Amino acid sequence: MRYVVTHRTVAGSRYFFYVLLLSAACLEPNIASESSRYDGPIIESTGLEIVRSDAGAVAARVRVDKLLQYKNGDKVYPEGVYAEFYDTDKKSMAIILSANQACYHAEKNIYELQGDVKIQSCEGHRQLSTEALYLDLNHEEVFTEKFTNIATDKELLTGSELRAKQDLSQYSVLALQGFVSMASMA
């Protein structure tokens, strides 16, 4: 009789082993769903030159040392960005942009530029420099709350709370801190 009890214990342990094995198989999809929660970059590129054309003419040339692209469409340029934008009608360079770091926020369609940000308008001979700048692609404007310098052939303007068109053809500085007319210096 004791032998029958032992036999039942062995059969019970086999049953327990099969239940454990099936339970482990059912847990496997949860492990996969946890790994799909990865929030890091899905693509990492280095040493890129991106050229965009419009009707066969170069419209923009962008150079980056490193680009991180994320699943939600965001992009990070941790080692800076240098971009040249061309006037396709005149086939000449219109704007040069550079920054130490940049991020593209896909949901808002805005670029955030950080660290020694410079925009130079070739046509109007205007140059903007600041430490942080936002480029709103929907409204084709740039803005910042940070201290900004704008230099033209005729004036030097300093202040903060800047709003301007992308090409710097129109701009306003709400917290003006300084203005120098180049005509007065001649």
Number of C-alpha atoms within 10 A of each C-alpha: 6 6 8 9 10 11 12 11 12 12 12 12 12 12 12 12 12 12 12 12 11 11 11 11 10 11 10 10 11 10 10 10 10 9 10 9 8 10 10 11 16 12 11 13 12 13 10 12 12 11 14 13 12 9 7 8 13 18 20 20 16 17 17 20 15 16 22 17 18 16 12 12 13 18 20 20 21 16 14 22 21 17 19 19 21 21 15 17 8 8 11 14 17 20 23 20 19 22 24 18 20 25 21 19 16 13 9 11 14 20 20 19 26 20 16 15 21 24 22 22 21 16 14 14 15 20 20 18 21 24 17 22 26 19 20 18 13 9 11 12 18 21 21 20 18 13 18 24 19 22 19 16 12 12 15 16 17 20 20 19 15 23 19 17 16 19 21 22 12 10 16 15 21 12 13 15 13 10 14 13 13 13 9 8 7 5
